[in-house]
Amino acid sequence: MANIQHLFNQATQLHQSGRIREAIDLYVQLLPQQRNNPQLLYMLGCAKLQIGQHRQAIEELQRSLILDPRNFSAQNNIAIAFKNLKRLDEALVSYDKAIALKPDFAEAHYNRGNVLKDLKRLDEALASYEKAISLNPDHADAYNNRGNTLKELQRPDEALASYNKAILLKPDYADAHSNRGNTLKDLGHLSEADTSYRQAIALKPDFAEAYYNLGNVLKDLRRLGEALSSYDKAIALKPDYAEAHSNVGNTLQDLGRLSEAAASYRQAVALKPGYAEAHSNLLFCMNYIEKFSATTGLEEALQYGSNVSRKATDKYTSWRCPQAPDKLRIGFVSGDLKNHPVGYFLEGLLSNIDRSRFELIAYTNAPIEDELTKRIQPHFKLWQSLLGKTDEAAAKMIHDDGIHILIDLAGHTAHSRLPVFAYKPAPVQVAWLGYFSTTGVPEIDYLLGDPYVTPEEEQHHFSERIWRLPETYLCFTPPNLDLEVGDLPALSNGYVTFGCFNNLSKMNDAVVASWSKILDSVKGSRLFLKARQFADPQTIERTLERFEALSIARDRLLIERASSREDYFKSYNRVDIALDPFPFPGGTTSVEGLWMGVPVITKKGDRFISHNGETIANNTGQSEWIAQDENDYVLKAKFFASDLNSLAVMRSGLRAQVLSSPLFDSKRFSRHFENAMTEIWEKLVVMR
């Protein structure tokens, strides 16, 4: 017996000193003689848990509990093993048993909160963390994870206070500093977020996630070169860091390095198969690339659609909405129900849709709300948040709301929830407005287009069936700004100012070449560029160098960063003619320029996105401003710039002209939209 006790003591000493496998060998050696020793079984189970043998750990710990049912630590460790095996419901049951055995066991309440958080039962998780804190007020980890949960619940100020408490208790808590940075970033306090991330890195130099988070805030600060360096450090520390590879792609895309961006997105998807966000980023990026073809885009989108459809195993095949309703229930899924192009093009429709025939439900997927959000909220019967919900839970909410037609307003843009549509939560699903190509998701039935962006001969570009609105698929809500259209700047300047306020990513080499030819052919002319990327001095320098390489002097370019919305509109009073990039032309910028009296030269395209300038021009009486090819594009710029009197006359009447056009007539557009929804629904009923 003395020898048995000696071996057990030796095993526990090895265990405590971290020599786990040697300890296990001795525990196993003792088992034949000590099968009914609950402490031995418990220690063996704990040791196996520590080396990652989770299933064996559960077996040993459960055997120990049979002999000693009051061992709450064994029950807690079983729960930990279940969590590590991703068997979260079983883990939760075990934590509940541990707490029943010892209600004041703070660690079990804390761990229970972690499981509930993983299950997206956030309110319950928050209650568990708060119980752990009440039992142990110095539990820094509980404060940290409480902060994470509050952040997901969109309570950022409370989250920040929780992180601050965790750091107060444990000043060297690198994770809490990094998480604090994330919340400061969400609150728009970017410089403070930068400081928090750097503090986390100082405390933990191999902290890949903190380098990644720092990269994100540097990107938002438009310090793009530094952002790339920070992502590179994250990847050097963690080569399989798919999210970092994806955000490298986002930064390279902002810099106009499109082929490199696409390669980074592909790397992210290769590292994390089924990574829908990175795959969407790739699809979005492909629209910027000069030699991108609609066929290639469709193939990539179909691969994305196949992936998300395969993951949505429990699709809905029956729905709660009546076939002959008094009102059609239309659901809109978007992360952009705010001051954003989607909001600007949606507001007029929402204001004019017939409430006696339609009931609208919003499913929002973004934490930010603003004055536009507040204006449009009353137009919806329900305003539901998808934040923090799994795709399956979001689909269930939509299904339970009895939606007839569910409309995606994001496609492959930020805040997309396309995987929700793969569950088919509504009998009819439609893509519209926020994206400009096929989604590739087989469960989306229709894409709303018009005769210009989706001509009949291009149906094969889409996985969806095309439903063409009769005039335009876009209808803009004029800004609520008291701004007059100024006189033609060239009359006082003595030279023509061309302008483009589009995302710099659209300015590919072919565009730069065409604009350089225009500047060369129109004597003394200037080019005014305005974009958010120009907050980065290195980006300004690279842009000047691109034009210098084509013999355009630096003083021919005026370059400005993004500004407030009102100042942005005022900037159009310094532009005579807008130049549309290609193959990704302007949308919102073109329409806003027209409202400010600035005509835009656009180029005929060969797919949805590159037709966007055509639908804007044709629907505002500006069809003569559509160039057939790049040579015609340059010739039109030279021709229109040669007649300042005609330009001045056009400018004085352009706002009135476009306000009376289909592109701004929201009442007219609303009737077309209502008819489309009604006919789409009636077609489904007939097909049934």
GUDREN-76776 format. One record per residue (C-alpha): z, y, x; residue in three letters; residue number from 1. Coordinates in steps of 0.02 Angstrom, whole numbers. Layout:
# residues N
       pz       py       px   residu   num
        Z        Y        X      ALA   NUM
...
# end
This chain:
# residues 688
       pz       py       px   residu   num
        0        0        0      MET     1
       42      116      145      ALA     2
     -131       84      217      ASN     3
     -212      129       50      ILE     4
     -115      292       42      GLN     5
     -161      329      222      HIS     6
     -347      302      186      LEU     7
     -336      410       30      PHE     8
     -251      550      127      ASN     9
     -382      536      263      GLN    10
     -520      545      133      ALA    11
     -447      700       50      THR    12
     -428      785      219      GLN    13
     -611      751      259      LEU    14
     -655      815       85      HIS    15
     -557      976      107      GLN    16
     -634     1007      278      SER    17
     -810      996      205      GLY    18
     -855      824      274      ARG    19
     -901      767      100      ILE    20
    -1007      614      135      ARG    21
     -878      541      253      GLU    22
     -747      569      118      ALA    23
     -856      481       -9      ILE    24
     -872      330      106      ASP    25
     -683      314      113      LEU    26
     -662      343      -75      TYR    27
     -789      204     -108      VAL    28
     -699       91       17      GLN    29
     -540      112      -86      LEU    30
     -620       79     -255      LEU    31
     -607     -112     -261      PRO    32
     -418     -101     -248      GLN    33
     -396       63     -345      GLN    34
     -514       49     -495      ARG    35
     -378      112     -610      ASN    36
     -327      259     -502      ASN    37
     -380      415     -600      PRO    38
     -351      531     -452      GLN    39
     -466      428     -340      LEU    40
     -602      426     -473      LEU    41
     -579      612     -500      TYR    42
     -594      653     -314      MET    43
     -746      539     -296      LEU    44
     -828      624     -445      GLY    45
     -792      796     -373      CYS    46
     -865      746     -205      ALA    47
    -1024      678     -284      LYS    48
    -1040      838     -384      LEU    49
    -1030      938     -222      GLN    50
    -1175      843     -142      ILE    51
    -1283      857     -298      GLY    52
    -1265      680     -364      GLN    53
    -1233      748     -538      HIS    54
    -1262      592     -642      ARG    55
    -1149      486     -532      GLN    56
    -1020      626     -534      ALA    57
    -1017      623     -724      ILE    58
     -991      434     -725      GLU    59
     -844      442     -604      GLU    60
     -764      591     -691      LEU    61
     -781      512     -862      GLN    62
     -699      353     -795      ARG    63
     -556      459     -728      SER    64
     -535      541     -899      LEU    65
     -517      373     -984      ILE    66
     -366      343     -873      LEU    67
     -303      523     -879      ASP    68
     -366      608    -1038      PRO    69
     -268      769    -1001      ARG    70
     -363      810     -841      ASN    71
     -445      974     -893      PHE    72
     -520      997     -719      SER    73
     -616      833     -737      ALA    74
     -683      892     -903      GLN    75
     -732     1059     -825      ASN    76
     -823      972     -682      ASN    77
     -916      860     -803      ILE    78
     -976     1018     -888      ALA    79
    -1033     1089     -720      ILE    80
    -1132      930     -685      ALA    81
    -1214      936     -856      PHE    82
    -1262     1118     -827      LYS    83
    -1338     1076     -659      ASN    84
    -1440      941     -747      LEU    85
    -1498     1072     -875      LYS    86
    -1412      974    -1012      ARG    87
    -1337     1133    -1081      LEU    88
    -1279     1073    -1252      ASP    89
    -1180      931    -1171      GLU    90
    -1109     1054    -1044      ALA    91
    -1050     1166    -1185      LEU    92
     -962     1021    -1270      VAL    93
     -872      977    -1108      SER    94
     -816     1157    -1080      TYR    95
     -748     1162    -1256      ASP    96
     -649     1003    -1219      LYS    97
     -582     1076    -1058      ALA    98
     -527     1234    -1150      ILE    99
     -446     1129    -1288      ALA   100
     -344     1042    -1153      LEU   101
     -298     1206    -1067      LYS   102
     -333     1362    -1173      PRO   103
     -279     1479    -1032      ASP   104
     -405     1403     -910      PHE   105
     -500     1563     -866      ALA   106
     -631     1473     -760      GLU   107
     -683     1361     -904      ALA   108
     -706     1512    -1017      HIS   109
     -810     1595     -881      TYR   110
     -919     1440     -855      ASN   111
     -937     1419    -1042      ARG   112
    -1005     1597    -1046      GLY   113
    -1134     1551     -914      ASN   114
    -1197     1406    -1020      VAL   115
    -1204     1512    -1178      LEU   116
    -1300     1644    -1082      LYS   117
    -1427     1514    -1025      ASP   118
    -1442     1459    -1206      LEU   119
    -1477     1642    -1253      LYS   120
    -1323     1644    -1365      ARG   121
    -1280     1811    -1290      LEU   122
    -1146     1874    -1410      ASP   123
    -1049     1711    -1388      GLU   124
    -1073     1719    -1199      ALA   125
    -1002     1895    -1199      LEU   126
     -849     1837    -1296      ALA   127
     -819     1697    -1170      SER   128
     -829     1816    -1021      TYR   129
     -710     1935    -1106      GLU   130
     -588     1792    -1140      LYS   131
     -596     1743     -956      ALA   132
     -560     1923     -906      ILE   133
     -414     1936    -1026      SER   134
     -340     1780     -943      LEU   135
     -383     1836     -767      ASN   136
     -409     2025     -754      PRO   137
     -461     2007     -572      ASP   138
     -608     1890     -609      HIS   139
     -750     1986     -524      ALA   140
     -880     1853     -565      ASP   141
     -838     1866     -750      ALA   142
     -862     2055     -744      TYR   143
    -1028     2032     -654      ASN   144
    -1096     1905     -779      ASN   145
    -1026     2007     -923      ARG   146
    -1133     2148     -853      GLY   147
    -1286     2034     -848      ASN   148
    -1258     1987    -1030      THR   149
    -1234     2167    -1086      LEU   150
    -1394     2212     -995      LYS   151
    -1489     2079    -1092      GLU   152
    -1409     2143    -1253      LEU   153
    -1483     2314    -1212      GLN   154
    -1312     2394    -1185      ARG   155
    -1347     2466    -1012      PRO   156
    -1204     2592    -1002      ASP   157
    -1076     2455    -1038      GLU   158
    -1165     2340     -915      ALA   159
    -1152     2473     -780      LEU   160
     -965     2492     -812      ALA   161
     -943     2304     -797      SER   162
    -1035     2297     -630      TYR   163
     -932     2443     -568      ASN   164
     -773     2347     -611      LYS   165
     -836     2192     -520      ALA   166
     -870     2297     -365      ILE   167
     -701     2382     -378      LEU   168
     -619     2211     -376      LEU   169
     -733     2145     -240      LYS   170
     -817     2285     -139      PRO   171
     -922     2163      -36      ASP   172
     -996     2082     -193      TYR   173
    -1182     2091     -149      ALA   174
    -1243     2015     -313      ASP   175
    -1148     2144     -414      ALA   176
    -1222     2286     -310      HIS   177
    -1397     2217     -340      SER   178
    -1367     2192     -526      ASN   179
    -1296     2368     -536      ARG   180
    -1460     2427     -460      GLY   181
    -1559     2337     -595      ASN   182
    -1464     2427     -732      THR   183
    -1479     2596     -646      LEU   184
    -1666     2564     -635      LYS   185
    -1673     2526     -822      ASP   186
    -1580     2689     -855      LEU   187
    -1708     2784     -751      GLY   188
    -1586     2824     -609      HIS   189
    -1707     2763     -476      LEU   190
    -1629     2845     -322      SER   191
    -1458     2775     -365      GLU   192
    -1536     2604     -394      ALA   193
    -1616     2616     -222      ASP   194
    -1443     2648     -147      THR   195
    -1366     2499     -237      SER   196
    -1501     2380     -177      TYR   197
    -1483     2440        2      ARG   198
    -1295     2414      -10      GLN   199
    -1324     2236      -70      ALA   200
    -1441     2204       77      ILE   201
    -1317     2279      201      ALA   202
    -1185     2159      136      LEU   203
    -1302     2010      131      LYS   204
    -1452     2032      248      PRO   205
    -1537     1871      189      ASP   206
    -1529     1924        5      PHE   207
    -1710     1894      -49      ALA   208
    -1678     1947     -229      GLU   209
    -1609     2116     -173      ALA   210
    -1764     2148      -66      TYR   211
    -1869     2102     -219      TYR   212
    -1770     2221     -330      ASN   213
    -1783     2358     -199      LEU   214
    -1971     2332     -198      GLY   215
    -1974     2356     -386      ASN   216
    -1884     2523     -380      VAL   217
    -1988     2583     -232      LEU   218
    -2143     2542     -333      LYS   219
    -2076     2645     -478      ASP   220
    -2040     2786     -356      LEU   221
    -2225     2773     -305      ARG   222
    -2174     2731     -126      ARG   223
    -2302     2592     -127      LEU   224
    -2312     2553       58      GLY   225
    -2122     2534       66      GLU   226
    -2125     2427      -91      ALA   227
    -2248     2307       -9      LEU   228
    -2137     2296      146      SER   229
    -1986     2255       39      SER   230
    -2079     2119      -57      TYR   231
    -2141     2048      108      ASP   232
    -1960     2034      168      LYS   233
    -1912     1945        8      ALA   234
    -2054     1822       32      ILE   235
    -2013     1795      216      ALA   236
    -1837     1745      162      LEU   237
    -1897     1644       13      LYS   238
    -2080     1592       33      PRO   239
    -2089     1512     -139      ASP   240
    -2030     1672     -226      TYR   241
    -2164     1676     -361      ALA   242
    -2101     1836     -442      GLU   243
    -2113     1929     -277      ALA   244
    -2291     1868     -250      HIS   245
    -2335     1930     -425      SER   246
    -2261     2102     -392      ASN   247
    -2352     2112     -226      VAL   248
    -2506     2091     -335      GLY   249
    -2450     2232     -450      ASN   250
    -2426     2348     -301      THR   251
    -2592     2302     -221      LEU   252
    -2675     2332     -388      GLN   253
    -2599     2506     -396      ASP   254
    -2670     2537     -222      LEU   255
    -2842     2481     -280      GLY   256
    -2841     2328     -166      ARG   257
    -2899     2218     -308      LEU   258
    -2958     2061     -219      SER   259
    -2793     2051     -125      GLU   260
    -2698     2081     -287      ALA   261
    -2790     1938     -373      ALA   262
    -2749     1823     -226      ALA   263
    -2564     1867     -241      SER   264
    -2564     1829     -427      TYR   265
    -2649     1662     -395      ARG   266
    -2518     1621     -264      GLN   267
    -2379     1660     -389      ALA   268
    -2457     1544     -518      VAL   269
    -2482     1407     -388      ALA   270
    -2299     1418     -339      LEU   271
    -2239     1420     -518      LYS   272
    -2361     1330     -632      PRO   273
    -2350     1397     -808      GLY   274
    -2292     1569     -747      TYR   275
    -2369     1660     -895      ALA   276
    -2330     1837     -837      GLU   277
    -2415     1815     -667      ALA   278
    -2564     1732     -751      HIS   279
    -2576     1880     -871      SER   280
    -2568     1999     -723      ASN   281
    -2714     1907     -644      LEU   282
    -2816     1919     -804      LEU   283
    -2779     2105     -820      PHE   284
    -2826     2136     -638      CYS   285
    -2992     2047     -656      MET   286
    -3049     2184     -776      ASN   287
    -3045     2311     -634      TYR   288
    -3154     2209     -516      ILE   289
    -3335     2266     -502      GLU   290
    -3416     2094     -498      LYS   291
    -3302     2015     -626      PHE   292
    -3400     1922     -760      SER   293
    -3349     1893     -940      ALA   294
    -3383     1707     -915      THR   295
    -3260     1698     -770      THR   296
    -3134     1796     -872      GLY   297
    -3150     1678    -1019      LEU   298
    -3126     1525     -909      GLU   299
    -2967     1598     -834      GLU   300
    -2902     1653    -1005      ALA   301
    -2934     1480    -1078      LEU   302
    -2832     1405     -937      GLN   303
    -2691     1525     -979      TYR   304
    -2706     1483    -1164      GLY   305
    -2704     1297    -1129      SER   306
    -2544     1315    -1027      ASN   307
    -2447     1414    -1157      VAL   308
    -2511     1308    -1300      SER   309
    -2458     1147    -1214      ARG   310
    -2281     1215    -1188      LYS   311
    -2264     1259    -1373      ALA   312
    -2234     1082    -1432      THR   313
    -2163     1116    -1607      ASP   314
    -2301     1220    -1686      LYS   315
    -2288     1275    -1866      TYR   316
    -2409     1194    -1986      THR   317
    -2338     1265    -2148      SER   318
    -2277     1440    -2187      TRP   319
    -2160     1529    -2307      ARG   320
    -2281     1664    -2365      CYS   321
    -2362     1652    -2538      PRO   322
    -2551     1628    -2546      GLN   323
    -2573     1762    -2679      ALA   324
    -2444     1894    -2632      PRO   325
    -2417     2063    -2714      ASP   326
    -2413     2131    -2538      LYS   327
    -2480     2058    -2377      LEU   328
    -2344     2051    -2245      ARG   329
    -2418     2110    -2080      ILE   330
    -2317     2086    -1921      GLY   331
    -2350     2186    -1763      PHE   332
    -2289     2117    -1595      VAL   333
    -2280     2247    -1457      SER   334
    -2177     2317    -1315      GLY   335
    -2264     2485    -1333      ASP   336
    -2204     2559    -1497      LEU   337
    -2166     2723    -1409      LYS   338
    -2254     2862    -1312      ASN   339
    -2388     2747    -1247      HIS   340
    -2574     2727    -1285      PRO   341
    -2534     2590    -1411      VAL   342
    -2415     2707    -1500      GLY   343
    -2542     2849    -1500      TYR   344
    -2678     2740    -1576      PHE   345
    -2561     2656    -1700      LEU   346
    -2466     2802    -1775      GLU   347
    -2605     2867    -1887      GLY   348
    -2635     2695    -1962      LEU   349
    -2450     2671    -1998      LEU   350
    -2441     2841    -2083      SER   351
    -2588     2806    -2199      ASN   352
    -2583     2621    -2241      ILE   353
    -2565     2583    -2426      ASP   354
    -2383     2532    -2454      ARG   355
    -2424     2461    -2625      SER   356
    -2534     2328    -2543      ARG   357
    -2455     2299    -2373      PHE   358
    -2281     2274    -2302      GLU   359
    -2262     2302    -2115      LEU   360
    -2140     2217    -1997      ILE   361
    -2117     2269    -1815      ALA   362
    -2071     2146    -1678      TYR   363
    -2029     2251    -1527      THR   364
    -2014     2185    -1350      ASN   365
    -1959     2336    -1249      ALA   366
    -1790     2419    -1221      PRO   367
    -1855     2598    -1221      ILE   368
    -1866     2697    -1381      GLU   369
    -1915     2880    -1395      ASP   370
    -1966     3011    -1521      GLU   371
    -2127     2921    -1566      LEU   372
    -2025     2763    -1598      THR   373
    -1914     2861    -1716      LYS   374
    -2066     2933    -1807      ARG   375
    -2146     2765    -1840      ILE   376
    -1992     2660    -1878      GLN   377
    -1983     2716    -2062      PRO   378
    -2157     2646    -2092      HIS   379
    -2093     2468    -2063      PHE   380
    -1998     2364    -2190      LYS   381
    -1910     2274    -2047      LEU   382
    -1886     2320    -1864      TRP   383
    -1847     2162    -1765      GLN   384
    -1811     2147    -1579      SER   385
    -1878     2001    -1478      LEU   386
    -1783     2053    -1322      LEU   387
    -1677     1913    -1252      GLY   388
    -1753     1784    -1369      LYS   389
    -1843     1631    -1307      THR   390
    -2023     1611    -1364      ASP   391
    -1969     1473    -1482      GLU   392
    -1828     1579    -1557      ALA   393
    -1945     1729    -1576      ALA   394
    -2073     1619    -1664      ALA   395
    -1939     1554    -1782      LYS   396
    -1886     1731    -1828      MET   397
    -2066     1778    -1867      ILE   398
    -2095     1619    -1967      HIS   399
    -1934     1646    -2065      ASP   400
    -1990     1823    -2109      ASP   401
    -2138     1751    -2205      GLY   402
    -2276     1844    -2112      ILE   403
    -2453     1823    -2179      HIS   404
    -2547     1902    -2032      ILE   405
    -2469     1922    -1860      LEU   406
    -2551     2049    -1744      ILE   407
    -2531     2051    -1555      ASP   408
    -2541     2227    -1483      LEU   409
    -2517     2182    -1300      ALA   410
    -2633     2043    -1243      GLY   411
    -2614     2022    -1055      HIS   412
    -2524     2187    -1027      THR   413
    -2341     2225     -989      ALA   414
    -2210     2167    -1115      HIS   415
    -2330     2038    -1187      SER   416
    -2261     1896    -1293      ARG   417
    -2422     1796    -1308      LEU   418
    -2330     1629    -1284      PRO   419
    -2243     1662    -1452      VAL   420
    -2413     1654    -1537      PHE   421
    -2440     1479    -1469      ALA   422
    -2308     1417    -1593      TYR   423
    -2419     1481    -1735      LYS   424
    -2276     1568    -1828      PRO   425
    -2398     1647    -1951      ALA   426
    -2548     1567    -2038      PRO   427
    -2667     1702    -1973      VAL   428
    -2649     1779    -1801      GLN   429
    -2750     1925    -1735      VAL   430
    -2770     2015    -1567      ALA   431
    -2799     2202    -1574      TRP   432
    -2783     2368    -1484      LEU   433
    -2673     2341    -1331      GLY   434
    -2796     2235    -1232      TYR   435
    -2985     2232    -1211      PHE   436
    -3039     2054    -1183      SER   437
    -3003     1881    -1247      THR   438
    -2823     1818    -1243      THR   439
    -2878     1637    -1221      GLY   440
    -2737     1579    -1336      VAL   441
    -2812     1450    -1456      PRO   442
    -2686     1489    -1593      GLU   443
    -2750     1669    -1608      ILE   444
    -2884     1665    -1741      ASP   445
    -2969     1835    -1732      TYR   446
    -2996     1983    -1619      LEU   447
    -3029     2152    -1700      LEU   448
    -3177     2242    -1624      GLY   449
    -3319     2353    -1678      ASP   450
    -3510     2356    -1663      PRO   451
    -3502     2434    -1489      TYR   452
    -3363     2344    -1396      VAL   453
    -3399     2173    -1472      THR   454
    -3586     2161    -1509      PRO   455
    -3641     1999    -1591      GLU   456
    -3730     1938    -1436      GLU   457
    -3565     1936    -1341      GLU   458
    -3466     1823    -1458      GLN   459
    -3468     1690    -1322      HIS   460
    -3352     1799    -1216      HIS   461
    -3204     1759    -1329      PHE   462
    -3094     1613    -1381      SER   463
    -3057     1708    -1543      GLU   464
    -3179     1741    -1685      ARG   465
    -3231     1924    -1688      ILE   466
    -3194     2030    -1841      TRP   467
    -3288     2193    -1825      ARG   468
    -3221     2350    -1903      LEU   469
    -3372     2448    -1965      PRO   470
    -3361     2600    -1850      GLU   471
    -3224     2595    -1720      THR   472
    -3081     2480    -1673      TYR   473
    -2983     2633    -1613      LEU   474
    -2914     2782    -1707      CYS   475
    -2817     2913    -1611      PHE   476
    -2672     3017    -1674      THR   477
    -2690     3196    -1608      PRO   478
    -2542     3255    -1503      PRO   479
    -2415     3369    -1585      ASN   480
    -2442     3505    -1456      LEU   481
    -2488     3688    -1481      ASP   482
    -2625     3695    -1349      LEU   483
    -2787     3790    -1360      GLU   484
    -2949     3733    -1280      VAL   485
    -2978     3851    -1134      GLY   486
    -3142     3932    -1084      ASP   487
    -3260     3832     -975      LEU   488
    -3179     3841     -801      PRO   489
    -3347     3849     -712      ALA   490
    -3383     4020     -789      LEU   491
    -3239     4098     -693      SER   492
    -3233     3979     -544      ASN   493
    -3415     3993     -499      GLY   494
    -3427     3804     -475      TYR   495
    -3418     3648     -585      VAL   496
    -3259     3544     -585      THR   497
    -3281     3360     -624      PHE   498
    -3122     3267     -667      GLY   499
    -3045     3096     -692      CYS   500
    -2865     3068     -744      PHE   501
    -2876     2879     -753      ASN   502
    -2772     2749     -662      ASN   503
    -2825     2750     -479      LEU   504
    -2851     2560     -486      SER   505
    -3012     2595     -582      LYS   506
    -3087     2692     -436      MET   507
    -3180     2552     -350      ASN   508
    -3309     2575     -211      ASP   509
    -3456     2589     -332      ALA   510
    -3366     2726     -427      VAL   511
    -3326     2821     -266      VAL   512
    -3508     2805     -213      ALA   513
    -3572     2874     -379      SER   514
    -3448     3018     -381      TRP   515
    -3494     3061     -202      SER   516
    -3678     3068     -251      LYS   517
    -3633     3183     -395      ILE   518
    -3535     3301     -282      LEU   519
    -3678     3298     -159      ASP   520
    -3808     3338     -293      SER   521
    -3709     3476     -383      VAL   522
    -3689     3614     -256      LYS   523
    -3513     3678     -230      GLY   524
    -3439     3562     -362      SER   525
    -3263     3493     -352      ARG   526
    -3180     3332     -409      LEU   527
    -3008     3342     -489      PHE   528
    -2912     3176     -483      LEU   529
    -2743     3155     -567      LYS   530
    -2647     2990     -571      ALA   531
    -2471     2922     -551      ARG   532
    -2517     2837     -387      GLN   533
    -2540     3007     -305      PHE   534
    -2352     3028     -293      ALA   535
    -2376     2926     -133      ASP   536
    -2442     3033       13      PRO   537
    -2520     2881       95      GLN   538
    -2622     2849      -62      THR   539
    -2685     3029      -61      ILE   540
    -2736     3010      121      GLU   541
    -2828     2847       89      ARG   542
    -2921     2926      -57      THR   543
    -2977     3075       47      LEU   544
    -3035     2956      184      GLU   545
    -3139     2855       59      ARG   546
    -3237     3011       11      PHE   547
    -3246     3074      190      GLU   548
    -3331     2910      237      ALA   549
    -3469     2962      116      LEU   550
    -3481     3138      189      SER   551
    -3379     3226       55      ILE   552
    -3264     3356      134      ALA   553
    -3080     3355       89      ARG   554
    -3087     3527       12      ASP   555
    -3204     3461     -123      ARG   556
    -3061     3359     -197      LEU   557
    -2910     3418     -293      LEU   558
    -2779     3280     -305      ILE   559
    -2621     3284     -411      GLU   560
    -2486     3162     -463      ARG   561
    -2445     3126     -645      ALA   562
    -2352     3260     -741      SER   563
    -2269     3287     -910      SER   564
    -2379     3251    -1060      ARG   565
    -2399     3435    -1101      GLU   566
    -2444     3482     -922      ASP   567
    -2564     3336     -917      TYR   568
    -2656     3407    -1069      PHE   569
    -2657     3582     -993      LYS   570
    -2742     3509     -839      SER   571
    -2898     3475     -943      TYR   572
    -2921     3665     -952      ASN   573
    -2966     3653     -768      ARG   574
    -3103     3522     -795      VAL   575
    -3282     3555     -849      ASP   576
    -3347     3375     -861      ILE   577
    -3248     3213     -857      ALA   578
    -3316     3064     -761      LEU   579
    -3279     2891     -830      ASP   580
    -3244     2754     -702      PRO   581
    -3329     2586     -720      PHE   582
    -3324     2441     -759      PRO   583
    -3152     2491     -827      PHE   584
    -3179     2657     -915      PRO   585
    -3051     2772     -992      GLY   586
    -2982     2749    -1166      GLY   587
    -2837     2864    -1202      THR   588
    -2886     2984    -1062      THR   589
    -3063     3001    -1129      SER   590
    -3006     3034    -1308      VAL   591
    -2875     3158    -1251      GLU   592
    -3003     3247    -1143      GLY   593
    -3121     3262    -1291      LEU   594
    -2980     3338    -1395      TRP   595
    -2961     3466    -1255      MET   596
    -3147     3506    -1262      GLY   597
    -3199     3406    -1108      VAL   598
    -3352     3293    -1130      PRO   599
    -3356     3131    -1031      VAL   600
    -3500     3044     -945      ILE   601
    -3482     2856     -967      THR   602
    -3588     2707     -916      LYS   603
    -3655     2570    -1027      LYS   604
    -3563     2407    -1000      GLY   605
    -3586     2220    -1020      ASP   606
    -3419     2164    -1095      ARG   607
    -3279     2226    -1209      PHE   608
    -3185     2337    -1085      ILE   609
    -3340     2411    -1007      SER   610
    -3407     2455    -1181      HIS   611
    -3254     2559    -1219      ASN   612
    -3335     2722    -1166      GLY   613
    -3483     2681    -1279      GLU   614
    -3378     2662    -1437      THR   615
    -3289     2826    -1399      ILE   616
    -3452     2918    -1367      ALA   617
    -3545     2844    -1516      ASN   618
    -3401     2879    -1635      ASN   619
    -3382     3061    -1581      THR   620
    -3566     3112    -1582      GLY   621
    -3581     3103    -1393      GLN   622
    -3705     2961    -1373      SER   623
    -3815     3065    -1255      GLU   624
    -3672     3059    -1131      TRP   625
    -3691     2869    -1109      ILE   626
    -3782     2826     -947      ALA   627
    -3887     2669     -940      GLN   628
    -3847     2628     -758      ASP   629
    -3774     2707     -601      GLU   630
    -3929     2809     -561      ASN   631
    -3933     2878     -737      ASP   632
    -3746     2915     -723      TYR   633
    -3778     3029     -573      VAL   634
    -3930     3109     -655      LEU   635
    -3834     3148     -815      LYS   636
    -3695     3230     -716      ALA   637
    -3820     3339     -625      LYS   638
    -3914     3381     -787      PHE   639
    -3760     3428     -890      PHE   640
    -3684     3527     -746      ALA   641
    -3845     3630     -730      SER   642
    -3826     3717     -899      ASP   643
    -3658     3806     -906      LEU   644
    -3700     3902    -1064      ASN   645
    -3731     3742    -1160      SER   646
    -3572     3667    -1088      LEU   647
    -3473     3820    -1141      ALA   648
    -3541     3811    -1319      VAL   649
    -3504     3625    -1330      MET   650
    -3328     3652    -1265      ARG   651
    -3288     3782    -1397      SER   652
    -3333     3664    -1539      GLY   653
    -3291     3493    -1469      LEU   654
    -3113     3480    -1536      ARG   655
    -3168     3516    -1714      ALA   656
    -3312     3393    -1694      GLN   657
    -3203     3248    -1635      VAL   658
    -3064     3283    -1761      LEU   659
    -3188     3254    -1902      SER   660
    -3256     3095    -1821      SER   661
    -3209     2914    -1860      PRO   662
    -3109     2910    -1697      LEU   663
    -2982     3034    -1768      PHE   664
    -2997     3006    -1957      ASP   665
    -2843     2898    -1985      SER   666
    -2863     2891    -2175      LYS   667
    -3040     2824    -2159      ARG   668
    -2988     2703    -2022      PHE   669
    -2840     2641    -2126      SER   670
    -2956     2592    -2269      ARG   671
    -3066     2494    -2148      HIS   672
    -2912     2409    -2074      PHE   673
    -2842     2367    -2247      GLU   674
    -3008     2292    -2300      ASN   675
    -3013     2186    -2142      ALA   676
    -2838     2118    -2171      MET   677
    -2873     2080    -2353      THR   678
    -3039     1993    -2315      GLU   679
    -2964     1893    -2171      ILE   680
    -2825     1831    -2285      TRP   681
    -2943     1792    -2430      GLU   682
    -3056     1696    -2312      LYS   683
    -2908     1588    -2259      LEU   684
    -2859     1554    -2440      VAL   685
    -3037     1501    -2481      VAL   686
    -3043     1388    -2328      MET   687
    -2884     1302    -2384      ARG   688
# end
